Amino acid sequence: MAAIARCKHPIACAPVVFAGDLSPATAWILVLALAAAGLSIVATKFGPLITQLYGFGLALGTIYSVPPLRLKRFAVPAFMIIATVRGFLLNFGVYYATRAALKLPFVWSPAILFITCFVTMFATVIAITKDLPDIEGDKANNISTFATRLGVKNVSLLGVGMLLLNYVMAACFAFKYSPHFNVPVMVGAHALLAVVLVLRSAKLAAAGYTQAAINSFYRWIWNLFYAEYLLFPFF
């Protein structure tokens, strides 16, 4: 599998170790040691709920990546795991852990509810589109993904449609909980991001879904993802 692609997503690979650079034995030692260290730190510092959430995330990561299950090979389980970890655990979990570390009681807020729901949907889109840059290699090696099953055009349009719905949801959320948000900024920012998304989708179609255009489109999906976190403090 390492020969298929040493780096599936170049924009995310600069700081990581490529496949083949570590021996399997060294990799297992590092993974097990870090997992044990993380779990012990959480258990001693953050209490039972965060420990359970951390353990849940660790279990999902294990069945996603580690044989014999290695669910990353299957489109539906893969996107469900990615959406759960990136959406729920990394937003609700980090928020709760921060309050616990500061010795503050947990208080659910509309802002955290919004970002958790928004990012869960966005993570689902990322999970669905993540194999677009690798479609030719996946086809050549008979790897089944959403992209190889549905085609680049259909998967990209599905992702764009889901993200546009997400932006509409964000605007509705701002109006519904208007006392808790800066409504003009929140609505305007998401409208602008939606326009950028539509323009990038149109550029992908105009380029005829070439490999270079696919890579650029996928990079912009990540740009929009990180833009949400950059803008979030102003909402």
N, C-alpha and C positions, 0 to 999 in steps of 0.2 A: 504493500500500500504506500510505503514511503516513496517508492519510485514514481508513483502516479503524480504526486504533486508535493514538493518539499514545502511549499507555502501556499495554502489554498487561498488566502486573502492577504495580498501583499501589503495593504494599508495597515494591517494589524500585526505584521510579522517582524518589524524591525527589532523590537527588544526581546524576542523570544529565541529559544533554541530550536533549530530546524531538525526535522526528522533525520535520524542517522548520526547526529552529533553526540548523542549519549548512548551508552550501551544499555540494553534492557535492564540489566541488574542495577546499574547506577540510577536509572530512571525510577525503578520501583523503590529503591531505598529513599530517594528524595521525596517521592510522592507520599509514601507511608509515614515518613518522619514529619513532613509538613502537616499532613492530615492529623496526626496524633498531637502535634504541638498546638495546632489551631483549636482542636477540640478541648484540649486541657486548659488553654487560656480562657476560652469562652465559658467553660464549666466553672472555673474558679472566680471569674470576674463579673459575669453577667446574669447569673441565675438560670433557673430551669427553662423558662420559655425560650430565651435566646439560644440556649444550648440545644433545645429540641429543634428550633428552626435551623440552626447551623448543621446539626446532624442530618436533618431532612435534606438540606442543600448538598451536603457531602454525599448522601446516599444517591441523590439524583445525578450528581456528577459522576459517581462511580458506575451506575448502570448505563449512563450515556457513553462513557469512554472505555470502560474496562471489559475485556472478554470474560465470560462467554456472551453476555447480553449485548453489550456495545450498541446501544439503541440509536446512536448517531447514524447508523447504516440505514435506518428506516425513517421515512419522511415524517409521518404523523407523530410517533413518539418523540422524535428529535425536536420538532417545533413546540410540542407541549412542554418538554423539559426546559427548553430555552426561554419560553414565555414565562414559565413559573419562576425560574431563577432570576432572570433579568427584570421581570415585572414585579412580582410580589415580594420575593425574598430580599432583593437588593434595595427596595424602597421602604416597605413596611419594616423589614428586619433591621436595616441600618438605622432608621428613625427610632425604633423601639430600643435598640442597643445603645444609641447615643443618650437617650433619656435615662436609661438604666445606669449608664456609666456616670451620669451627672447626679444620680440619686433622685431623679424626678419621677413622679408617677406618670404612668402612660395616659396620654390624652389624645384621642383620635381627632384629627383636624381635617377640614375640607381640603386643604392644600395637599396633605399627604394622601388622602383618598383620591384626589385628582391625579397626582403624578403616578400613583400606583396603577390606576386604571389605564392611564394614557400610555405609560411605558409597557404595560403588559400587552396591549394591542400592538404597539410599535415593535416589541420584541417578537411577536408572532409574525409580523411582516418580515423582519430580519431573518427569522428562521425559515420562512418560505422562500425568500429571495437569495439566501446565502450561497446557494450552489449555482447561481447564474454565471459567475465568472469561470466556473469549472465545467461548463456543460459539455464542451467538446471532449475533454479528457474523461468525463464520466460516461459519455456515450461510447467512447472507444474501449472503455474497460467494463462496460455493462453494469454500471452503478446506477441504481434507480433513485431518482430524486424528483421533486416537484418539477424542476426545470426540464429534465429529460422526458418526463411523462406528459407535461402540458405544453412545453415549448416556451421559448424566451418571451415571446409577445404576450402570451396568456398569463404567465407568471408575473411579468412586470406590470401588466394592467391590473391584475388582482391585487398586487401590492400597493399600487397607486390608489386604487379604489378604497382599500382598507385604510390607508393613511388619510385620504381626504375625509372619510367618515370619522376618523379619529380627530381631525382638526375641527370638524363640525361639532363633535361631542365636546371638545374643549370650549368652544364658544358658548354652547348651551350650558355647560357647567358654570362658566363665568356668570351668566345671567341668573342661573338658579341660586347660586351662592354669592350674589353680588356684594353683600357686606364683607366678605372675606377675600375678595379679589379686586385688583385694579382692572375693571372691566374693559375700558378702552384699550389698554396695553395688551391684555390677554387676547381679546378678540382680534385686534389689529395685527399682532405678532403672528397669530396662527393663520390669519388670512394671507399674510405675506409669505409664510412658509408654504402654504398651499399653492400659491402662485409659482413659487420656485419649483415645487414638486412637479406641477403640470408642465412647466417649461422644460425641465430635465427629461420628463417622459416624452414630450414632443421631440426633443432633440434625439433621443434614442430611436424613436420611430423614423425620423427623417434620415438617420444614418443607416437605416436598413438592418438594425440589430446586429451590427458587426461586433467583433470581440472587443475592440477598443471602446466602442460606445457602451457596451454592456458593463465593462469595468468602470467606466466613468459614472454611469448611472448608479451602480452599486456603491461606489464611493460617496455619492451624493445622498444615498439613503442614510449612511452613517453620519454624514455632515448634518443632516436634519435631526438625527437622533441626538447628537451632542448639542446642537443648537437649543433643543428643548431644555436641557439642563442649564445651559448658559443663561437662558431667558427666565427660567423658573423663579429666581429670587425677585424679579421685577413684577411677577404676577400678584 
